[in-house]
Amino acid sequence: MTPALARPVSAVAPAAPAAVPGRRRGFTLLEVLIAMALLLVGGVSILAVFTLAVAHRVERDIEAKLDLVRPEVRAMAQEAVDRADKQLPPATMTNVATSQPGFTVSIRFQKSPNDDPAWVAAARIAYRGEEFPQGILPPMFLVRNVFSFSR
């Protein structure tokens, strides 16, 4: 190679390409709108999942407290049968408070359809005045306790 044809080595970086006239760098309105739409969809889905999680948590808390109230309701019904006169049905109980705050119970009694000395108690548990399917207890067949220590 001849020295005249050799290119001189320069320490300066090549110049940036010239900007196209009328064209600026940055995001277009369409790109910003698409990004906002994607963020909106993500935010709404997270909010929906959060709402479902809170509702499920409340239901689990109520169900856990119902597990504590159910045996108490059976004891209340048995006590009503034990205290009632032998010939009369036990008194109906309406909106009686339980040990768990906000829970009330209503119990009504009927003579057993089997012609035995048992009473059938139908109990409903309500939370803050509202009844719900988990609060309806199956019929309880109760017989007067013969070992009454209170009498």
DSSP file (Angstrom, degrees, kcal/mol; ACC not computed):
  #  RESIDUE AA STRUCTURE BP1 BP2  ACC     N-H-->O    O-->H-N    N-H-->O    O-->H-N    TCO  KAPPA ALPHA  PHI   PSI    X-CA   Y-CA   Z-CA
    1    1 A M              0   0    0      0, 0.0     5,-0.0     0, 0.0     0, 0.0   0.000 360.0 360.0 360.0 145.6    0.0    0.0    0.0
    2    2 A T    >>  -     0   0    0      1,-0.1     4,-1.0     0, 0.0     3,-0.8  -0.669 360.0-125.0 -93.6 149.0    1.1    3.4   -0.7
    3    3 A P  T 34 S+     0   0    0      0, 0.0     3,-0.2     0, 0.0    -1,-0.1   0.783 108.5  59.9 -65.1 -23.9    1.2    6.1    1.9
    4    4 A A  T 34 S+     0   0    0      1,-0.2     0, 0.0     3,-0.0     0, 0.0   0.821 106.3  46.5 -73.1 -29.0   -1.0    8.4   -0.1
    5    5 A L  T <4 S+     0   0    0     -3,-0.8    -1,-0.2     2,-0.1     2,-0.1   0.645  90.1 101.6 -87.6 -14.9   -3.9    5.9   -0.2
    6    6 A A  S  < S-     0   0    0     -4,-1.0     0, 0.0    -3,-0.2     0, 0.0  -0.438  73.0-125.4 -71.9 142.6   -3.8    5.0    3.5
    7    7 A R        -     0   0    0     -2,-0.1     2,-0.2     1,-0.1    -1,-0.1  -0.656  23.8-113.4 -86.5 140.3   -6.4    6.7    5.6
    8    8 A P        -     0   0    0      0, 0.0     2,-0.5     0, 0.0    -1,-0.1  -0.537  28.6-122.8 -74.0 142.1   -5.3    8.7    8.6
    9    9 A V        -     0   0    0     -2,-0.2     2,-0.4     2,-0.0     0, 0.0  -0.721  30.2-163.9 -85.3 127.9   -6.3    7.2   12.0
   10   10 A S        -     0   0    0     -2,-0.5     0, 0.0     2,-0.1     0, 0.0  -0.896  22.9-148.4-117.4 147.2   -8.4    9.6   14.0
   11   11 A A  S    S+     0   0    0     -2,-0.4     2,-0.3     2,-0.1    -1,-0.1   0.495  72.4  98.3 -87.3  -6.4   -9.2    9.4   17.7
   12   12 A V  S    S-     0   0    0      1,-0.1    -2,-0.1     3,-0.0     3,-0.1  -0.673  78.2-119.6 -88.1 136.4  -12.5   11.1   17.2
   13   13 A A        -     0   0    0     -2,-0.3     3,-0.1     1,-0.1    -1,-0.1  -0.335  41.7 -88.8 -69.2 154.3  -15.6    8.8   17.1
   14   14 A P        -     0   0    0      0, 0.0    -1,-0.1     0, 0.0     2,-0.0  -0.326  53.1 -96.8 -63.6 149.5  -17.6    9.0   13.9
   15   15 A A        -     0   0    0      1,-0.1     3,-0.1    -3,-0.1    -3,-0.0  -0.320  40.8-102.3 -67.9 146.5  -20.3   11.6   13.9
   16   16 A A        -     0   0    0      1,-0.1    -1,-0.1    -3,-0.1     3,-0.1  -0.352  48.6 -91.4 -65.7 148.8  -23.9   10.7   14.8
   17   17 A P        -     0   0    0      0, 0.0    -1,-0.1     0, 0.0     2,-0.1  -0.345  50.2-100.2 -62.9 143.9  -26.2   10.3   11.9
   18   18 A A        -     0   0    0      1,-0.1     2,-0.1    -3,-0.1    -3,-0.0  -0.392  40.4-108.1 -66.5 137.4  -27.9   13.5   11.1
   19   19 A A        -     0   0    0      1,-0.1    -1,-0.1    -2,-0.1     5,-0.1  -0.375  33.6-108.9 -66.9 142.5  -31.5   13.7   12.4
   20   20 A V    >   -     0   0    0      1,-0.1     3,-1.9    -2,-0.1    -1,-0.1  -0.566  43.4-104.0 -70.1 132.0  -34.2   13.5    9.8
   21   21 A P  T 3  S+     0   0    0      0, 0.0    -1,-0.1     0, 0.0     3,-0.1  -0.326 104.6  15.7 -59.7 136.4  -35.8   16.9    9.6
   22   22 A G  T 3  S+     0   0    0      1,-0.2     2,-0.5    -3,-0.0    -2,-0.1   0.392 102.6 107.5  82.7  -2.9  -39.2   17.0   11.3
   23   23 A R    <   -     0   0    0     -3,-1.9     2,-0.3     0, 0.0    -1,-0.2  -0.942  48.4-171.4-112.6 122.5  -38.6   13.8   13.2
   24   24 A R        -     0   0    0     -2,-0.5     2,-0.2    -3,-0.1    -4,-0.0  -0.758  24.8-112.4-110.1 157.8  -37.9   14.0   17.0
   25   25 A R        +     0   0    0     -2,-0.3     2,-0.2     2,-0.0    -1,-0.0  -0.612  69.5  69.2 -86.1 150.3  -36.9   11.2   19.3
   26   26 A G  S    S-     0   0    0     -2,-0.2     2,-0.3     2,-0.0    -2,-0.0  -0.826  83.9 -42.6 136.8-173.6  -39.3   10.0   22.1
   27   27 A F        -     0   0    0     -2,-0.2     2,-0.1     1,-0.1    -2,-0.0  -0.656  50.7-130.0 -91.5 144.4  -42.5    8.0   22.5
   28   28 A T     >  -     0   0    0     -2,-0.3     4,-2.0     1,-0.1     5,-0.2  -0.465  26.2-109.4 -84.6 164.7  -45.5    8.5   20.2
   29   29 A L  H  > S+     0   0    0      1,-0.2     4,-2.4     2,-0.2     5,-0.2   0.882 119.1  55.7 -60.7 -38.7  -48.9    9.1   21.5
   30   30 A L  H  > S+     0   0    0      1,-0.2     4,-2.2     2,-0.2    -1,-0.2   0.905 106.9  49.2 -62.9 -42.4  -50.0    5.6   20.4
   31   31 A E  H  > S+     0   0    0      2,-0.2     4,-2.3     1,-0.2    -1,-0.2   0.902 111.4  49.2 -64.1 -40.9  -47.2    4.0   22.3
   32   32 A V  H  X S+     0   0    0     -4,-2.0     4,-2.4     2,-0.2    -2,-0.2   0.912 111.0  49.9 -65.3 -41.6  -48.1    5.8   25.5
   33   33 A L  H  X S+     0   0    0     -4,-2.4     4,-2.2     2,-0.2    -2,-0.2   0.893 110.9  49.3 -64.3 -39.8  -51.8    4.9   25.1
   34   34 A I  H  X S+     0   0    0     -4,-2.2     4,-2.2     2,-0.2    -1,-0.2   0.918 111.5  49.1 -65.7 -42.9  -50.9    1.2   24.6
   35   35 A A  H  X S+     0   0    0     -4,-2.3     4,-2.3     1,-0.2    -2,-0.2   0.911 111.6  49.0 -63.5 -41.5  -48.7    1.3   27.7
   36   36 A M  H  X S+     0   0    0     -4,-2.4     4,-2.3     2,-0.2    -1,-0.2   0.891 109.5  52.3 -65.2 -38.7  -51.4    2.9   29.8
   37   37 A A  H  X S+     0   0    0     -4,-2.2     4,-2.4     2,-0.2    -2,-0.2   0.914 110.0  48.6 -63.2 -42.4  -54.0    0.4   28.6
   38   38 A L  H  X S+     0   0    0     -4,-2.2     4,-2.2     1,-0.2    -2,-0.2   0.909 111.9  48.7 -64.9 -41.4  -51.7   -2.5   29.6
   39   39 A L  H  X S+     0   0    0     -4,-2.3     4,-2.6     2,-0.2    -1,-0.2   0.884 110.4  52.2 -64.7 -37.5  -51.1   -0.9   33.0
   40   40 A L  H  X S+     0   0    0     -4,-2.3     4,-2.6     2,-0.2     5,-0.2   0.927 109.3  48.4 -64.3 -45.0  -54.8   -0.4   33.5
   41   41 A V  H  X S+     0   0    0     -4,-2.4     4,-2.1     1,-0.2    -2,-0.2   0.919 113.6  47.6 -62.2 -43.3  -55.6   -4.1   32.7
   42   42 A G  H  X S+     0   0    0     -4,-2.2     4,-2.1     2,-0.2    -2,-0.2   0.910 112.6  48.7 -63.8 -42.8  -52.9   -5.2   35.1
   43   43 A G  H  X S+     0   0    0     -4,-2.6     4,-2.2     1,-0.2    -2,-0.2   0.906 111.3  48.9 -64.7 -42.3  -54.1   -2.9   37.9
   44   44 A V  H  X S+     0   0    0     -4,-2.6     4,-2.2     2,-0.2    -1,-0.2   0.892 111.1  50.3 -66.0 -39.2  -57.7   -3.9   37.5
   45   45 A S  H  X S+     0   0    0     -4,-2.1     4,-2.1    -5,-0.2    -1,-0.2   0.899 110.9  48.8 -67.7 -38.5  -56.8   -7.6   37.6
   46   46 A I  H  X S+     0   0    0     -4,-2.1     4,-2.4     1,-0.2    -2,-0.2   0.908 111.1  50.7 -65.4 -40.5  -54.7   -7.1   40.8
   47   47 A L  H  X S+     0   0    0     -4,-2.2     4,-2.4     2,-0.2    -2,-0.2   0.892 109.5  50.8 -63.5 -39.7  -57.6   -5.2   42.4
   48   48 A A  H  X S+     0   0    0     -4,-2.2     4,-2.2     2,-0.2    -1,-0.2   0.915 111.4  47.1 -64.9 -42.5  -60.0   -8.0   41.5
   49   49 A V  H  X S+     0   0    0     -4,-2.1     4,-2.2     1,-0.2    -2,-0.2   0.903 111.9  51.0 -65.9 -40.2  -57.7  -10.7   43.0
   50   50 A F  H  X S+     0   0    0     -4,-2.4     4,-2.2     2,-0.2    -2,-0.2   0.912 109.3  50.6 -62.9 -42.9  -57.2   -8.6   46.2
   51   51 A T  H  X S+     0   0    0     -4,-2.4     4,-2.3     1,-0.2    -2,-0.2   0.911 110.9  48.5 -62.4 -43.5  -61.0   -8.1   46.6
   52   52 A L  H  X S+     0   0    0     -4,-2.2     4,-2.4     1,-0.2    -1,-0.2   0.887 109.9  52.8 -63.7 -38.4  -61.6  -11.9   46.3
   53   53 A A  H  X S+     0   0    0     -4,-2.2     4,-2.0     2,-0.2    -2,-0.2   0.903 109.8  47.6 -65.3 -40.8  -58.9  -12.6   48.8
   54   54 A V  H  X S+     0   0    0     -4,-2.2     4,-2.1     2,-0.2    -2,-0.2   0.927 112.5  48.9 -66.0 -44.2  -60.4  -10.2   51.3
   55   55 A A  H  X S+     0   0    0     -4,-2.3     4,-2.1     1,-0.2    -2,-0.2   0.898 111.5  49.9 -62.2 -40.6  -63.9  -11.7   50.9
   56   56 A H  H  X S+     0   0    0     -4,-2.4     4,-2.3     1,-0.2    -1,-0.2   0.886 108.6  53.0 -66.2 -37.7  -62.5  -15.2   51.2
   57   57 A R  H  X S+     0   0    0     -4,-2.0     4,-2.2     2,-0.2    -2,-0.2   0.908 108.4  49.6 -63.7 -42.4  -60.7  -14.2   54.4
   58   58 A V  H  X S+     0   0    0     -4,-2.1     4,-2.3     1,-0.2    -1,-0.2   0.918 110.7  50.3 -63.0 -43.5  -63.9  -12.8   56.0
   59   59 A E  H  X S+     0   0    0     -4,-2.1     4,-2.4     1,-0.2    -2,-0.2   0.899 110.1  50.2 -62.2 -40.4  -65.8  -16.0   55.1
   60   60 A R  H  X S+     0   0    0     -4,-2.3     4,-2.2     2,-0.2    -1,-0.2   0.893 109.7  50.8 -65.8 -38.5  -63.0  -18.2   56.7
   61   61 A D  H  X S+     0   0    0     -4,-2.2     4,-1.9     2,-0.2    -2,-0.2   0.918 111.7  47.0 -64.5 -42.9  -63.2  -16.1   59.9
   62   62 A I  H  X S+     0   0    0     -4,-2.3     4,-2.2     1,-0.2    -2,-0.2   0.917 112.2  50.3 -64.9 -42.5  -66.9  -16.4   60.1
   63   63 A E  H  X S+     0   0    0     -4,-2.4     4,-1.6     1,-0.2    -1,-0.2   0.880 108.7  52.4 -64.1 -37.5  -66.7  -20.2   59.5
   64   64 A A  H  X S+     0   0    0     -4,-2.2     4,-0.7     1,-0.2    -1,-0.2   0.899 111.3  46.2 -65.4 -39.7  -64.1  -20.6   62.2
   65   65 A K  H >X S+     0   0    0     -4,-1.9     4,-1.6     1,-0.2     3,-0.6   0.837 106.6  59.1 -72.3 -31.3  -66.3  -18.8   64.7
   66   66 A L  H 3X S+     0   0    0     -4,-2.2     4,-2.5     1,-0.2    -1,-0.2   0.873  98.4  59.5 -62.0 -35.8  -69.2  -20.9   63.6
   67   67 A D  H 3< S+     0   0    0     -4,-1.6    -1,-0.2     1,-0.2    -2,-0.2   0.798 108.3  45.4 -63.1 -26.8  -67.3  -23.9   64.7
   68   68 A L  H <X S+     0   0    0     -4,-0.7     4,-0.6    -3,-0.6    -1,-0.2   0.787 114.0  48.5 -83.1 -29.1  -67.1  -22.5   68.2
   69   69 A V  H  X S+     0   0    0     -4,-1.6     4,-2.3     1,-0.2     5,-0.2   0.834  95.8  70.6 -81.9 -34.1  -70.8  -21.5   68.3
   70   70 A R  H  X S+     0   0    0     -4,-2.5     4,-1.9     1,-0.2     5,-0.2   0.901 100.5  44.4 -55.9 -48.4  -72.3  -24.8   67.1
   71   71 A P  H  > S+     0   0    0      0, 0.0     4,-2.1     0, 0.0    -1,-0.2   0.869 112.1  54.7 -64.4 -32.4  -71.5  -26.8   70.2
   72   72 A E  H  X S+     0   0    0     -4,-0.6     4,-2.2     2,-0.2    -2,-0.2   0.884 105.9  52.0 -65.8 -37.6  -72.7  -23.9   72.3
   73   73 A V  H  X S+     0   0    0     -4,-2.3     4,-2.4     2,-0.2    -1,-0.2   0.910 108.3  50.6 -64.9 -42.1  -76.1  -24.0   70.5
   74   74 A R  H  X S+     0   0    0     -4,-1.9     4,-2.4     1,-0.2    -1,-0.2   0.909 110.8  49.3 -62.4 -41.0  -76.5  -27.7   71.2
   75   75 A A  H  X S+     0   0    0     -4,-2.1     4,-2.3     2,-0.2    -2,-0.2   0.890 110.2  51.0 -65.2 -38.7  -75.8  -27.0   74.9
   76   76 A M  H  X S+     0   0    0     -4,-2.2     4,-2.0     2,-0.2    -2,-0.2   0.907 111.5  47.7 -64.2 -41.6  -78.3  -24.2   74.9
   77   77 A A  H  X S+     0   0    0     -4,-2.4     4,-2.0     2,-0.2    -2,-0.2   0.913 111.9  49.3 -66.6 -42.1  -81.0  -26.4   73.3
   78   78 A Q  H  X S+     0   0    0     -4,-2.4     4,-2.4     1,-0.2    67,-0.2   0.898 110.2  51.4 -64.4 -39.7  -80.3  -29.2   75.8
   79   79 A E  H  X S+     0   0    0     -4,-2.3     4,-2.0     1,-0.2    -1,-0.2   0.885 108.1  52.0 -64.9 -37.6  -80.5  -26.9   78.7
   80   80 A A  H  X S+     0   0    0     -4,-2.0     4,-1.1     2,-0.2    11,-0.2   0.895 110.9  47.9 -65.6 -38.9  -83.9  -25.6   77.4
   81   81 A V  H  < S+     0   0    0     -4,-2.0     3,-0.3     1,-0.2    -2,-0.2   0.913 112.0  49.8 -66.1 -42.3  -85.2  -29.2   77.2
   82   82 A D  H  < S+     0   0    0     -4,-2.4    -2,-0.2     1,-0.2    -1,-0.2   0.848 113.1  45.7 -66.2 -34.5  -83.9  -30.0   80.7
   83   83 A R  H  < S+     0   0    0     -4,-2.0    -1,-0.2    -5,-0.2    -2,-0.2   0.662  93.4  99.4 -84.0 -17.2  -85.5  -26.9   82.3
   84   84 A A  S  < S-     0   0    0     -4,-1.1     2,-0.0    -3,-0.3    -3,-0.0  -0.301  85.5 -96.2 -72.6 154.6  -88.9  -27.2   80.6
   85   85 A D        -     0   0    0      4,-0.2     3,-0.4     1,-0.1    -1,-0.1  -0.373  36.3-116.1 -63.8 148.1  -91.9  -28.8   82.3
   86   86 A K  S    S+     0   0    0      1,-0.2    -1,-0.1    -3,-0.1    -2,-0.1   0.822 112.5  39.5 -60.6 -32.5  -92.3  -32.4   81.5
   87   87 A Q  S    S+     0   0    0      2,-0.1    -1,-0.2     0, 0.0    -2,-0.0   0.691 108.5  68.8 -91.8 -19.6  -95.7  -32.0   79.7
   88   88 A L  S    S-     0   0    0     -3,-0.4     3,-0.1     1,-0.1    -4,-0.0  -0.709  84.8-110.5-103.6 150.3  -94.9  -28.7   77.9
   89   89 A P        -     0   0    0      0, 0.0    -4,-0.2     0, 0.0     3,-0.1  -0.398  46.5 -91.1 -70.8 155.1  -92.5  -28.1   75.0
   90   90 A P        -     0   0    0      0, 0.0    19,-0.3     0, 0.0    -9,-0.1  -0.312  52.8 -92.4 -62.9 151.7  -89.4  -26.1   75.7
   91   91 A A        -     0   0    0    -11,-0.2     2,-0.1     1,-0.1    16,-0.1  -0.409  42.1-109.1 -68.5 139.0  -89.7  -22.3   75.2
   92   92 A T        -     0   0    0     -2,-0.1     2,-0.5    -3,-0.1    16,-0.2  -0.443  30.1-143.7 -66.1 138.7  -88.7  -21.1   71.7
   93   93 A M  E     -A  107   0A   0     14,-3.0    14,-2.1    -2,-0.1     2,-0.4  -0.913  16.1-170.2-108.5 131.8  -85.5  -19.1   71.8
   94   94 A T  E     -     0   0A   0     -2,-0.5    12,-0.2    12,-0.2    11,-0.0  -0.982  63.5 -19.6-129.5 125.1  -85.2  -16.0   69.5
   95   95 A N  E    S+     0   0A   0     -2,-0.4     2,-0.4     1,-0.2    11,-0.2   0.886  77.0 175.7  49.7  51.0  -82.1  -14.0   68.8
   96   96 A V  E     -A  105   0A   0      9,-2.8     9,-2.1    -3,-0.1    -1,-0.2  -0.731  31.0-117.3 -85.9 131.2  -80.2  -15.2   71.9
   97   97 A A  E     -A  104   0A   0     -2,-0.4     7,-0.2     7,-0.2     2,-0.2  -0.332  28.3-154.6 -67.9 148.9  -76.6  -13.9   72.1
   98   98 A T        -     0   0    0      5,-1.7     4,-0.1     2,-0.5     5,-0.1  -0.530  35.1 -93.1-112.3-177.9  -73.8  -16.4   72.1
   99   99 A S  S    S+     0   0    0     -2,-0.2    -2,-0.0   -31,-0.1   -30,-0.0   0.732 107.2  77.7 -71.3 -21.4  -70.2  -16.2   73.4
  100  100 A Q  S >  S-     0   0    0    -35,-0.1     3,-1.7     3,-0.1    -2,-0.5  -0.787  94.3-112.3 -91.0 127.4  -69.0  -15.0   70.0
  101  101 A P  T 3  S+     0   0    0      0, 0.0     3,-0.1     0, 0.0    -2,-0.1  -0.303  98.3  17.6 -61.3 136.1  -69.7  -11.3   69.3
  102  102 A G  T 3  S+     0   0    0      1,-0.2    26,-3.4    -4,-0.1     2,-0.4   0.210  97.9 112.4  91.5 -15.1  -72.2  -10.7   66.6
  103  103 A F  E <   + B   0 127A   0     -3,-1.7    -5,-1.7    24,-0.2     2,-0.3  -0.788  38.9 175.4 -97.2 132.2  -73.6  -14.2   66.6
  104  104 A T  E     -AB  97 126A   0     22,-2.4    22,-3.0    -2,-0.4     2,-0.4  -0.911  14.0-148.7-128.0 159.6  -77.2  -14.9   67.7
  105  105 A V  E     -AB  96 125A   0     -9,-2.1    -9,-2.8    -2,-0.3     2,-0.4  -0.976   6.8-163.7-132.6 143.8  -79.2  -18.1   67.7
  106  106 A S  E     - B   0 124A   0     18,-2.3    18,-2.3    -2,-0.4     2,-0.4  -0.997  14.3-177.3-123.7 129.3  -82.9  -18.9   67.3
  107  107 A I  E     -AB  93 123A   0    -14,-2.1   -14,-3.0    -2,-0.4     2,-0.4  -0.991   6.6-174.3-130.3 132.3  -84.2  -22.4   68.3
  108  108 A R  E     - B   0 122A   0     14,-1.9    14,-2.6    -2,-0.4     2,-0.3  -0.948  14.7-144.2-123.3 150.3  -87.6  -23.8   68.1
  109  109 A F  E     + B   0 121A   0     -2,-0.4     2,-0.3   -19,-0.3    12,-0.2  -0.867  16.0 179.0-118.7 145.0  -88.7  -27.1   69.4
  110  110 A Q  E     - B   0 120A   0     10,-1.9    10,-3.4    -2,-0.3     2,-0.1  -0.968  38.1 -97.9-136.9 154.2  -91.2  -29.8   68.2
  111  111 A K  E     - B   0 119A   0     -2,-0.3     8,-0.2     8,-0.2     7,-0.0  -0.452  53.0 -95.1 -67.5 144.6  -92.2  -33.1   69.6
  112  112 A S    >   -     0   0    0      6,-2.0     3,-1.1     4,-0.3     4,-0.1  -0.365  24.0-138.6 -61.3 136.0  -90.4  -36.0   68.0
  113  113 A P  T 3  S+     0   0    0      0, 0.0    -1,-0.1     0, 0.0    -2,-0.1   0.570  96.6  71.7 -73.2  -6.4  -92.3  -37.6   65.1
  114  114 A N  T 3  S-     0   0    0      2,-0.1    -2,-0.1     4,-0.1    -3,-0.0   0.323 108.7-116.5 -90.8   7.4  -91.3  -41.1   66.4
  115  115 A D  S <  S+     0   0    0     -3,-1.1    -4,-0.0     1,-0.2    -1,-0.0   0.831  74.6 127.8  58.3  34.4  -93.6  -41.0   69.4
  116  116 A D  S    S-     0   0    0      2,-0.1    -4,-0.3    -4,-0.1    -1,-0.2  -0.651  77.9 -98.7-108.8 173.9  -90.6  -41.1   71.7
  117  117 A P  S    S+     0   0    0      0, 0.0    27,-0.4     0, 0.0     2,-0.1   0.345  85.8 113.5 -77.9  11.1  -89.9  -38.7   74.6
  118  118 A A        -     0   0    0     25,-0.1    -6,-2.0    -7,-0.0     2,-0.4  -0.408  56.6-143.0 -83.5 157.7  -87.4  -36.7   72.5
  119  119 A W  E     -BC 111 142A   0     23,-3.2    23,-3.4    -8,-0.2     2,-0.6  -0.937  12.7-136.3-114.8 142.6  -87.7  -33.1   71.3
  120  120 A V  E     -BC 110 141A   0    -10,-3.4   -10,-1.9    -2,-0.4     2,-0.5  -0.889  17.7-158.8-101.8 122.3  -86.5  -32.0   67.9
  121  121 A A  E     -BC 109 140A   0     19,-2.9    19,-2.3    -2,-0.6     2,-0.6  -0.883   5.2-164.2-104.1 126.3  -84.6  -28.7   68.0
  122  122 A A  E     -B  108   0A   0    -14,-2.6   -14,-1.9    -2,-0.5     2,-0.4  -0.946  18.2-172.2-108.1 115.7  -84.3  -26.7   64.8
  123  123 A A  E     -B  107   0A   0     -2,-0.6    14,-2.1    14,-0.3     2,-0.4  -0.860  14.9-170.9-116.8 144.4  -81.6  -24.0   65.2
  124  124 A R  E     -BD 106 136A   0    -18,-2.3   -18,-2.3    -2,-0.4     2,-0.5  -0.999  10.4-153.5-131.5 130.7  -80.5  -21.1   63.1
  125  125 A I  E     -B  105   0A   0     10,-2.6     7,-0.7    -2,-0.4     2,-0.3  -0.883  12.6-167.1-104.4 133.2  -77.4  -19.1   63.7
  126  126 A A  E     -BD 104 131A   0    -22,-3.0   -22,-2.4    -2,-0.5     2,-0.5  -0.901  12.9-146.9-118.4 148.8  -77.3  -15.5   62.4
  127  127 A Y  E >  S-BD 103 130A   0      3,-2.6     3,-1.6    -2,-0.3   -24,-0.2  -0.966  84.0 -18.2-117.1 117.2  -74.3  -13.2   62.2
  128  128 A R  T 3  S-     0   0    0    -26,-3.4    -1,-0.2    -2,-0.5   -25,-0.1   0.868 129.6 -51.6  54.2  41.4  -75.1   -9.5   62.7
  129  129 A G  T 3  S+     0   0    0    -27,-0.4     2,-0.5     1,-0.2    -1,-0.3   0.349 116.1 110.0  84.6  -6.0  -78.8  -10.2   62.1
  130  130 A E  E <   -D  127   0A   0     -3,-1.6    -3,-2.6     2,-0.0     2,-0.2  -0.893  57.1-145.8-107.8 128.9  -78.3  -12.0   58.8
  131  131 A E  E     -D  126   0A   0     -2,-0.5    -5,-0.2    -5,-0.2     3,-0.0  -0.627  19.4-174.7 -85.6 150.4  -78.9  -15.7   58.4
  132  132 A F  E >   -     0   0A   0     -7,-0.7     3,-1.9    -2,-0.2     4,-0.3  -0.955  38.7-102.2-142.9 160.1  -76.8  -17.7   56.0
  133  133 A P  E >  S+     0   0A   0      0, 0.0     3,-1.3     0, 0.0    -1,-0.1   0.819 117.8  56.6 -56.8 -35.5  -76.7  -21.3   54.8
  134  134 A Q  E 3  S+     0   0A   0      1,-0.2    -3,-0.0     3,-0.0     0, 0.0   0.697 100.4  61.7 -70.1 -15.8  -73.8  -22.4   57.0
  135  135 A G  E <  S+     0   0A   0     -3,-1.9   -10,-2.6   -10,-0.1     2,-0.7   0.494  78.3  96.4 -89.3  -3.6  -75.8  -21.2   60.1
  136  136 A I  E <   -D  124   0A   0     -3,-1.3   -12,-0.2    -4,-0.3   -14,-0.0  -0.784  65.5-154.9 -88.6 114.8  -78.7  -23.7   59.6
  137  137 A L        -     0   0    0    -14,-2.1   -14,-0.3    -2,-0.7     3,-0.1  -0.583  20.0-105.3 -89.3 150.9  -78.0  -26.6   61.8
  138  138 A P        -     0   0    0      0, 0.0   -15,-0.2     0, 0.0    -1,-0.1  -0.347  56.7 -76.3 -66.5 156.9  -79.4  -30.1   61.2
  139  139 A P        -     0   0    0      0, 0.0     2,-0.5     0, 0.0   -17,-0.2  -0.250  46.6-145.9 -57.6 138.9  -82.3  -31.2   63.5
  140  140 A M  E     -C  121   0A   0    -19,-2.3   -19,-2.9    -3,-0.1     2,-0.7  -0.938   0.2-148.8-110.7 123.0  -81.1  -32.2   67.0
  141  141 A F  E     -C  120   0A   0     -2,-0.5     2,-0.4   -21,-0.2   -21,-0.2  -0.827  24.7-175.3 -90.9 116.0  -83.0  -34.9   68.8
  142  142 A L  E     -C  119   0A   0    -23,-3.4   -23,-3.2    -2,-0.7     2,-0.4  -0.932  13.3-163.3-120.8 135.8  -82.8  -34.1   72.5
  143  143 A V        -     0   0    0     -2,-0.4   -25,-0.1   -25,-0.2   -61,-0.1  -0.907  37.2 -95.5-115.3 143.9  -84.0  -36.1   75.4
  144  144 A R        -     0   0    0    -27,-0.4     2,-0.4    -2,-0.4   -62,-0.1  -0.330  42.6-114.9 -59.1 133.9  -84.5  -34.7   78.9
  145  145 A N        -     0   0    0    -67,-0.2     3,-0.2     1,-0.2    -1,-0.1  -0.587  22.3-163.0 -73.4 123.7  -81.5  -35.3   81.1
  146  146 A V  S    S+     0   0    0     -2,-0.4     2,-1.0     1,-0.2    -1,-0.2   0.684  81.4  67.8 -82.8 -17.4  -82.4  -37.7   83.9
  147  147 A F        +     0   0    0     -3,-0.0     2,-0.8     2,-0.0    -1,-0.2  -0.568  66.6 165.6-100.1  68.5  -79.3  -36.8   85.9
  148  148 A S        -     0   0    0     -2,-1.0     3,-0.4    -3,-0.2    -2,-0.0  -0.767  15.3-178.6 -88.7 113.0  -80.2  -33.2   86.7
  149  149 A F  S    S+     0   0    0     -2,-0.8    -1,-0.2     1,-0.2    -2,-0.0   0.623  74.9  67.0 -86.0 -13.5  -77.9  -32.0   89.5
  150  150 A S              0   0    0      1,-0.2    -1,-0.2     0, 0.0    -2,-0.1   0.656 360.0 360.0 -82.5 -14.2  -79.5  -28.6   89.7
  151  151 A R              0   0    0     -3,-0.4    -1,-0.2     0, 0.0    -2,-0.1   0.426 360.0 360.0-102.4 360.0  -82.9  -29.9   91.1
